[in-house]
């Protein structure tokens, strides 16, 4: 799966999706799932049957470090 960046959610099979407890009730959240090969899938909850973006753990870790460091704070203002 790691050689593909965007895949249909249905192609992922039975995975467990989760979202942040900070997500709103209106479907404005991103959901995440760990895949069997260790990669991470992300999808938009409003389009739960659409596509998922696939990232390596290293890619997700780099992004999360940026979030924690405030690199993207301007996007939430």
Biopython code that builds the backbone (N, CA, C, O; Angstrom):
import numpy as np
from Bio.PDB.StructureBuilder import StructureBuilder

atoms = [
    (1, "UNK", "N", (0.821, -1.199, 0.000)),
    (1, "UNK", "CA", (0.000, 0.000, 0.000)),
    (1, "UNK", "C", (0.860, 1.257, 0.000)),
    (1, "UNK", "O", (0.413, 2.292, -0.494)),
    (2, "UNK", "N", (2.067, 1.206, 0.531)),
    (2, "UNK", "CA", (2.863, 2.418, 0.690)),
    (2, "UNK", "C", (3.317, 3.035, -0.624)),
    (2, "UNK", "O", (3.783, 4.174, -0.621)),
    (3, "UNK", "N", (3.200, 2.323, -1.762)),
    (3, "UNK", "CA", (3.594, 2.906, -3.030)),
    (3, "UNK", "C", (2.490, 3.748, -3.649)),
    (3, "UNK", "O", (2.687, 4.343, -4.708)),
    (4, "UNK", "N", (1.333, 3.807, -3.003)),
    (4, "UNK", "CA", (0.212, 4.610, -3.481)),
    (4, "UNK", "C", (-0.049, 5.726, -2.485)),
    (4, "UNK", "O", (-0.022, 5.508, -1.274)),
    (5, "UNK", "N", (-0.301, 6.910, -2.995)),
    (5, "UNK", "CA", (-0.525, 8.059, -2.119)),
    (5, "UNK", "C", (-2.007, 8.279, -1.825)),
    (5, "UNK", "O", (-2.367, 8.659, -0.711)),
    (6, "UNK", "N", (-2.862, 8.043, -2.808)),
    (6, "UNK", "CA", (-4.298, 8.261, -2.644)),
    (6, "UNK", "C", (-5.026, 7.001, -3.109)),
    (6, "UNK", "O", (-4.834, 6.537, -4.233)),
    (7, "UNK", "N", (-5.868, 6.456, -2.223)),
    (7, "UNK", "CA", (-6.585, 5.218, -2.557)),
    (7, "UNK", "C", (-8.045, 5.341, -2.134)),
    (7, "UNK", "O", (-8.360, 6.095, -1.213)),
    (8, "UNK", "N", (-8.936, 4.611, -2.793)),
    (8, "UNK", "CA", (-10.331, 4.589, -2.343)),
    (8, "UNK", "C", (-10.399, 3.972, -0.947)),
    (8, "UNK", "O", (-9.725, 2.980, -0.671)),
    (9, "UNK", "N", (-11.202, 4.550, -0.080)),
    (9, "UNK", "CA", (-11.342, 4.030, 1.282)),
    (9, "UNK", "C", (-11.777, 2.570, 1.257)),
    (9, "UNK", "O", (-11.310, 1.775, 2.072)),
    (10, "UNK", "N", (-12.661, 2.207, 0.336)),
    (10, "UNK", "CA", (-13.152, 0.829, 0.257)),
    (10, "UNK", "C", (-12.019, -0.163, 0.003)),
    (10, "UNK", "O", (-12.114, -1.321, 0.410)),
    (11, "UNK", "N", (-10.955, 0.270, -0.658)),
    (11, "UNK", "CA", (-9.831, -0.619, -0.958)),
    (11, "UNK", "C", (-8.984, -0.928, 0.274)),
    (11, "UNK", "O", (-8.157, -1.839, 0.244)),
    (12, "UNK", "N", (-9.181, -0.185, 1.346)),
    (12, "UNK", "CA", (-8.390, -0.397, 2.561)),
    (12, "UNK", "C", (-8.909, -1.547, 3.402)),
    (12, "UNK", "O", (-8.211, -2.025, 4.296)),
    (13, "UNK", "N", (-10.125, -1.999, 3.130)),
    (13, "UNK", "CA", (-10.693, -3.099, 3.906)),
    (13, "UNK", "C", (-11.144, -2.632, 5.277)),
    (13, "UNK", "O", (-11.481, -1.466, 5.482)),
    (14, "UNK", "N", (-11.141, -3.561, 6.198)),
    (14, "UNK", "CA", (-11.617, -3.286, 7.558)),
    (14, "UNK", "C", (-10.498, -2.659, 8.388)),
    (14, "UNK", "O", (-9.658, -3.364, 8.946)),
    (15, "UNK", "N", (-10.498, -1.360, 8.463)),
    (15, "UNK", "CA", (-9.543, -0.646, 9.317)),
    (15, "UNK", "C", (-10.332, 0.118, 10.372)),
    (15, "UNK", "O", (-11.520, 0.390, 10.197)),
    (16, "UNK", "N", (-9.675, 0.453, 11.444)),
    (16, "UNK", "CA", (-10.314, 1.197, 12.516)),
    (16, "UNK", "C", (-9.957, 2.671, 12.383)),
    (16, "UNK", "O", (-8.801, 3.059, 12.557)),
    (17, "UNK", "N", (-10.953, 3.483, 12.076)),
    (17, "UNK", "CA", (-10.762, 4.922, 11.935)),
    (17, "UNK", "C", (-10.966, 5.588, 13.285)),
    (17, "UNK", "O", (-11.823, 5.176, 14.067)),
    (18, "UNK", "N", (-10.176, 6.616, 13.554)),
    (18, "UNK", "CA", (-10.361, 7.401, 14.782)),
    (18, "UNK", "C", (-10.143, 8.868, 14.476)),
    (18, "UNK", "O", (-9.502, 9.233, 13.490)),
    (19, "UNK", "N", (-10.695, 9.703, 15.350)),
    (19, "UNK", "CA", (-10.548, 11.143, 15.167)),
    (19, "UNK", "C", (-10.250, 11.785, 16.506)),
    (19, "UNK", "O", (-10.437, 11.179, 17.561)),
    (20, "UNK", "N", (-9.792, 12.997, 16.448)),
    (20, "UNK", "CA", (-9.448, 13.736, 17.654)),
    (20, "UNK", "C", (-10.688, 14.025, 18.484)),
    (20, "UNK", "O", (-11.772, 14.241, 17.942)),
    (21, "UNK", "N", (-10.527, 14.029, 19.771)),
    (21, "UNK", "CA", (-11.645, 14.404, 20.659)),
    (21, "UNK", "C", (-11.988, 15.880, 20.492)),
    (21, "UNK", "O", (-13.029, 16.328, 20.971)),
    (22, "UNK", "N", (-11.120, 16.646, 19.814)),
    (22, "UNK", "CA", (-11.366, 18.063, 19.554)),
    (22, "UNK", "C", (-12.182, 18.294, 18.290)),
    (22, "UNK", "O", (-12.549, 19.429, 17.988)),
    (23, "UNK", "N", (-12.465, 17.241, 17.557)),
    (23, "UNK", "CA", (-13.245, 17.373, 16.321)),
    (23, "UNK", "C", (-14.669, 17.796, 16.637)),
    (23, "UNK", "O", (-15.222, 17.445, 17.679)),
    (24, "UNK", "N", (-15.245, 18.547, 15.731)),
    (24, "UNK", "CA", (-16.603, 19.027, 15.924)),
    (24, "UNK", "C", (-17.651, 17.963, 15.612)),
    (24, "UNK", "O", (-17.339, 16.905, 15.065)),
    (25, "UNK", "N", (-18.877, 18.258, 15.963)),
    (25, "UNK", "CA", (-19.994, 17.343, 15.723)),
    (25, "UNK", "C", (-20.521, 17.446, 14.304)),
    (25, "UNK", "O", (-21.387, 16.660, 13.921)),
    (26, "UNK", "N", (-20.035, 18.378, 13.520)),
    (26, "UNK", "CA", (-20.614, 18.674, 12.217)),
    (26, "UNK", "C", (-19.862, 18.016, 11.063)),
    (26, "UNK", "O", (-20.030, 18.416, 9.911)),
    (27, "UNK", "N", (-19.044, 17.023, 11.352)),
    (27, "UNK", "CA", (-18.328, 16.336, 10.291)),
    (27, "UNK", "C", (-17.108, 17.073, 9.798)),
    (27, "UNK", "O", (-16.607, 16.791, 8.709)),
    (28, "UNK", "N", (-16.625, 18.009, 10.582)),
    (28, "UNK", "CA", (-15.459, 18.791, 10.171)),
    (28, "UNK", "C", (-14.188, 18.241, 10.806)),
    (28, "UNK", "O", (-13.475, 18.941, 11.526)),
    (29, "UNK", "N", (-13.927, 16.985, 10.525)),
    (29, "UNK", "CA", (-12.754, 16.387, 11.143)),
    (29, "UNK", "C", (-12.012, 15.484, 10.155)),
    (29, "UNK", "O", (-12.538, 15.078, 9.119)),
    (30, "UNK", "N", (-10.803, 15.201, 10.517)),
    (30, "UNK", "CA", (-9.962, 14.271, 9.786)),
    (30, "UNK", "C", (-9.894, 13.002, 10.618)),
    (30, "UNK", "O", (-9.733, 13.058, 11.837)),
    (31, "UNK", "N", (-10.015, 11.869, 9.961)),
    (31, "UNK", "CA", (-9.917, 10.581, 10.647)),
    (31, "UNK", "C", (-8.640, 9.887, 10.198)),
    (31, "UNK", "O", (-8.161, 10.093, 9.083)),
    (32, "UNK", "N", (-8.104, 9.075, 11.074)),
    (32, "UNK", "CA", (-6.814, 8.434, 10.844)),
    (32, "UNK", "C", (-6.928, 6.943, 11.143)),
    (32, "UNK", "O", (-7.680, 6.538, 12.030)),
    (33, "UNK", "N", (-6.183, 6.131, 10.404)),
    (33, "UNK", "CA", (-6.170, 4.685, 10.634)),
    (33, "UNK", "C", (-4.768, 4.152, 10.351)),
    (33, "UNK", "O", (-4.099, 4.607, 9.423)),
    (34, "UNK", "N", (-4.337, 3.200, 11.144)),
    (34, "UNK", "CA", (-3.077, 2.510, 10.897)),
    (34, "UNK", "C", (-3.364, 1.316, 10.001)),
    (34, "UNK", "O", (-4.254, 0.518, 10.294)),
    (35, "UNK", "N", (-2.623, 1.188, 8.922)),
    (35, "UNK", "CA", (-2.815, 0.092, 7.988)),
    (35, "UNK", "C", (-1.894, -1.080, 8.336)),
    (35, "UNK", "O", (-0.932, -0.922, 9.088)),
    (36, "UNK", "N", (-2.194, -2.238, 7.788)),
    (36, "UNK", "CA", (-1.458, -3.462, 8.106)),
    (36, "UNK", "C", (0.036, -3.351, 7.820)),
    (36, "UNK", "O", (0.844, -3.961, 8.520)),
    (37, "UNK", "N", (0.417, -2.576, 6.795)),
    (37, "UNK", "CA", (1.834, -2.445, 6.460)),
    (37, "UNK", "C", (2.547, -1.364, 7.271)),
    (37, "UNK", "O", (3.722, -1.082, 7.040)),
    (38, "UNK", "N", (1.824, -0.754, 8.232)),
    (38, "UNK", "CA", (2.423, 0.257, 9.099)),
    (38, "UNK", "C", (2.253, 1.683, 8.624)),
    (38, "UNK", "O", (2.585, 2.620, 9.350)),
    (39, "UNK", "N", (1.736, 1.865, 7.408)),
    (39, "UNK", "CA", (1.489, 3.219, 6.932)),
    (39, "UNK", "C", (0.233, 3.772, 7.590)),
    (39, "UNK", "O", (-0.518, 3.047, 8.243)),
    (40, "UNK", "N", (0.024, 5.058, 7.405)),
    (40, "UNK", "CA", (-1.088, 5.751, 8.041)),
    (40, "UNK", "C", (-2.014, 6.302, 6.969)),
    (40, "UNK", "O", (-1.558, 6.933, 6.015)),
    (41, "UNK", "N", (-3.311, 6.068, 7.120)),
    (41, "UNK", "CA", (-4.310, 6.589, 6.189)),
    (41, "UNK", "C", (-5.051, 7.738, 6.850)),
    (41, "UNK", "O", (-5.375, 7.683, 8.037)),
    (42, "UNK", "N", (-5.316, 8.778, 6.074)),
    (42, "UNK", "CA", (-6.100, 9.922, 6.537)),
    (42, "UNK", "C", (-7.259, 10.134, 5.578)),
    (42, "UNK", "O", (-7.098, 10.028, 4.362)),
    (43, "UNK", "N", (-8.430, 10.434, 6.131)),
    (43, "UNK", "CA", (-9.600, 10.734, 5.303)),
    (43, "UNK", "C", (-10.399, 11.855, 5.943)),
    (43, "UNK", "O", (-10.268, 12.125, 7.137)),
    (44, "UNK", "N", (-11.221, 12.498, 5.142)),
    (44, "UNK", "CA", (-12.133, 13.527, 5.636)),
    (44, "UNK", "C", (-13.419, 12.828, 6.072)),
    (44, "UNK", "O", (-13.969, 12.026, 5.318)),
    (45, "UNK", "N", (-13.897, 13.118, 7.261)),
    (45, "UNK", "CA", (-15.074, 12.418, 7.784)),
    (45, "UNK", "C", (-16.329, 12.686, 6.955)),
    (45, "UNK", "O", (-17.207, 11.826, 6.881)),
    (46, "UNK", "N", (-16.429, 13.853, 6.335)),
    (46, "UNK", "CA", (-17.603, 14.161, 5.513)),
    (46, "UNK", "C", (-17.651, 13.335, 4.237)),
    (46, "UNK", "O", (-18.704, 13.219, 3.610)),
    (47, "UNK", "N", (-16.534, 12.768, 3.853)),
    (47, "UNK", "CA", (-16.474, 11.923, 2.659)),
    (47, "UNK", "C", (-15.865, 10.574, 3.036)),
    (47, "UNK", "O", (-14.869, 10.143, 2.455)),
    (48, "UNK", "N", (-16.474, 9.926, 4.005)),
    (48, "UNK", "CA", (-15.907, 8.706, 4.575)),
    (48, "UNK", "C", (-15.818, 7.549, 3.582)),
    (48, "UNK", "O", (-15.110, 6.573, 3.830)),
    (49, "UNK", "N", (-16.527, 7.652, 2.467)),
    (49, "UNK", "CA", (-16.443, 6.601, 1.437)),
    (49, "UNK", "C", (-15.633, 7.057, 0.234)),
    (49, "UNK", "O", (-15.596, 6.382, -0.796)),
    (50, "UNK", "N", (-14.994, 8.192, 0.372)),
    (50, "UNK", "CA", (-14.201, 8.753, -0.726)),
    (50, "UNK", "C", (-12.818, 8.132, -0.799)),
    (50, "UNK", "O", (-12.669, 6.912, -0.867)),
    (51, "UNK", "N", (-11.820, 8.987, -0.784)),
    (51, "UNK", "CA", (-10.444, 8.512, -0.854)),
    (51, "UNK", "C", (-9.712, 8.814, 0.440)),
    (51, "UNK", "O", (-10.113, 9.674, 1.224)),
    (52, "UNK", "N", (-8.637, 8.086, 0.638)),
    (52, "UNK", "CA", (-7.768, 8.309, 1.790)),
    (52, "UNK", "C", (-6.372, 8.625, 1.270)),
    (52, "UNK", "O", (-5.949, 8.107, 0.237)),
    (53, "UNK", "N", (-5.683, 9.457, 1.979)),
    (53, "UNK", "CA", (-4.289, 9.761, 1.672)),
    (53, "UNK", "C", (-3.422, 8.878, 2.560)),
    (53, "UNK", "O", (-3.695, 8.719, 3.750)),
    (54, "UNK", "N", (-2.381, 8.309, 1.975)),
    (54, "UNK", "CA", (-1.532, 7.360, 2.687)),
    (54, "UNK", "C", (-0.164, 7.993, 2.938)),
    (54, "UNK", "O", (0.457, 8.543, 2.029)),
    (55, "UNK", "N", (0.291, 7.904, 4.185)),
    (55, "UNK", "CA", (1.576, 8.469, 4.583)),
    (55, "UNK", "C", (2.388, 7.448, 5.342)),
    (55, "UNK", "O", (1.834, 6.562, 5.994)),
    (56, "UNK", "N", (3.704, 7.569, 5.260)),
    (56, "UNK", "CA", (4.563, 6.743, 6.094)),
    (56, "UNK", "C", (4.536, 7.312, 7.515)),
    (56, "UNK", "O", (4.118, 8.450, 7.727)),
    (57, "UNK", "N", (4.972, 6.532, 8.457)),
    (57, "UNK", "CA", (5.051, 7.025, 9.838)),
    (57, "UNK", "C", (6.018, 8.206, 9.933)),
    (57, "UNK", "O", (5.767, 9.152, 10.679)),
    (58, "UNK", "N", (7.100, 8.157, 9.197)),
    (58, "UNK", "CA", (8.077, 9.257, 9.219)),
    (58, "UNK", "C", (7.468, 10.548, 8.681)),
    (58, "UNK", "O", (7.714, 11.625, 9.224)),
    (59, "UNK", "N", (6.680, 10.445, 7.621)),
    (59, "UNK", "CA", (6.018, 11.632, 7.062)),
    (59, "UNK", "C", (5.033, 12.226, 8.062)),
    (59, "UNK", "O", (4.997, 13.441, 8.256)),
    (60, "UNK", "N", (4.239, 11.376, 8.691)),
    (60, "UNK", "CA", (3.270, 11.869, 9.667)),
    (60, "UNK", "C", (3.977, 12.465, 10.882)),
    (60, "UNK", "O", (3.548, 13.490, 11.411)),
    (61, "UNK", "N", (5.058, 11.825, 11.324)),
    (61, "UNK", "CA", (5.811, 12.340, 12.477)),
    (61, "UNK", "C", (6.378, 13.725, 12.185)),
    (61, "UNK", "O", (6.359, 14.599, 13.051)),
    (62, "UNK", "N", (6.883, 13.929, 10.969)),
    (62, "UNK", "CA", (7.425, 15.244, 10.595)),
    (62, "UNK", "C", (6.327, 16.301, 10.615)),
    (62, "UNK", "O", (6.541, 17.413, 11.096)),
    (63, "UNK", "N", (5.161, 15.958, 10.098)),
    (63, "UNK", "CA", (4.045, 16.890, 10.100)),
    (63, "UNK", "C", (3.619, 17.224, 11.534)),
    (63, "UNK", "O", (3.415, 18.391, 11.869)),
    (64, "UNK", "N", (3.488, 16.207, 12.367)),
    (64, "UNK", "CA", (3.065, 16.444, 13.750)),
    (64, "UNK", "C", (4.071, 17.291, 14.524)),
    (64, "UNK", "O", (3.683, 18.107, 15.361)),
    (65, "UNK", "N", (5.365, 17.101, 14.248)),
    (65, "UNK", "CA", (6.369, 17.969, 14.883)),
    (65, "UNK", "C", (6.134, 19.422, 14.491)),
    (65, "UNK", "O", (6.236, 20.318, 15.329)),
    (66, "UNK", "N", (5.818, 19.658, 13.217)),
    (66, "UNK", "CA", (5.525, 21.015, 12.766)),
    (66, "UNK", "C", (4.299, 21.593, 13.439)),
    (66, "UNK", "O", (4.287, 22.765, 13.818)),
    (67, "UNK", "N", (3.262, 20.773, 13.589)),
    (67, "UNK", "CA", (2.043, 21.226, 14.273)),
    (67, "UNK", "C", (2.366, 21.601, 15.713)),
    (67, "UNK", "O", (1.963, 22.661, 16.192)),
    (68, "UNK", "N", (3.088, 20.734, 16.392)),
    (68, "UNK", "CA", (3.424, 20.992, 17.798)),
    (68, "UNK", "C", (4.307, 22.227, 17.955)),
    (68, "UNK", "O", (4.232, 22.921, 18.968)),
    (69, "UNK", "N", (5.135, 22.498, 16.962)),
    (69, "UNK", "CA", (6.000, 23.674, 16.990)),
    (69, "UNK", "C", (5.302, 24.953, 16.566)),
    (69, "UNK", "O", (5.904, 26.027, 16.592)),
    (70, "UNK", "N", (4.026, 24.850, 16.173)),
    (70, "UNK", "CA", (3.261, 26.029, 15.799)),
    (70, "UNK", "C", (3.444, 26.495, 14.361)),
    (70, "UNK", "O", (3.028, 27.600, 14.013)),
    (71, "UNK", "N", (4.061, 25.669, 13.523)),
    (71, "UNK", "CA", (4.339, 26.071, 12.146)),
    (71, "UNK", "C", (3.070, 26.322, 11.315)),
    (71, "UNK", "O", (3.130, 27.010, 10.296)),
    (72, "UNK", "N", (1.951, 25.783, 11.732)),
    (72, "UNK", "CA", (0.722, 25.910, 10.956)),
    (72, "UNK", "C", (-0.369, 26.687, 11.682)),
    (72, "UNK", "O", (-1.526, 26.677, 11.263)),
    (73, "UNK", "N", (-0.006, 27.350, 12.755)),
    (73, "UNK", "CA", (-0.994, 28.091, 13.544)),
    (73, "UNK", "C", (-1.736, 29.134, 12.713)),
    (73, "UNK", "O", (-2.908, 29.408, 12.972)),
    (74, "UNK", "N", (-1.076, 29.714, 11.729)),
    (74, "UNK", "CA", (-1.725, 30.739, 10.919)),
    (74, "UNK", "C", (-2.902, 30.182, 10.105)),
    (74, "UNK", "O", (-3.782, 30.943, 9.702)),
    (75, "UNK", "N", (-2.928, 28.889, 9.864)),
    (75, "UNK", "CA", (-4.005, 28.288, 9.089)),
    (75, "UNK", "C", (-5.294, 28.130, 9.906)),
    (75, "UNK", "O", (-6.373, 27.965, 9.337)),
    (76, "UNK", "N", (-5.181, 28.178, 11.207)),
    (76, "UNK", "CA", (-6.357, 27.998, 12.069)),
    (76, "UNK", "C", (-6.891, 29.318, 12.595)),
    (76, "UNK", "O", (-7.839, 29.333, 13.380)),
    (77, "UNK", "N", (-6.300, 30.419, 12.175)),
    (77, "UNK", "CA", (-6.709, 31.742, 12.678)),
    (77, "UNK", "C", (-7.858, 32.293, 11.861)),
    (77, "UNK", "O", (-8.337, 33.394, 12.133)),
]
sb = StructureBuilder()
sb.init_structure("model")
sb.init_model(0)
sb.init_chain("A")
sb.init_seg("    ")
for serial, (resi, resn, name, xyz) in enumerate(atoms, 1):
    if name == "N":
        sb.init_residue(resn, " ", resi, " ")
    sb.init_atom(name, np.array(xyz, "f"), 0.0, 1.0, " ", f" {name:<3s}", serial, name[0])
structure = sb.get_structure()
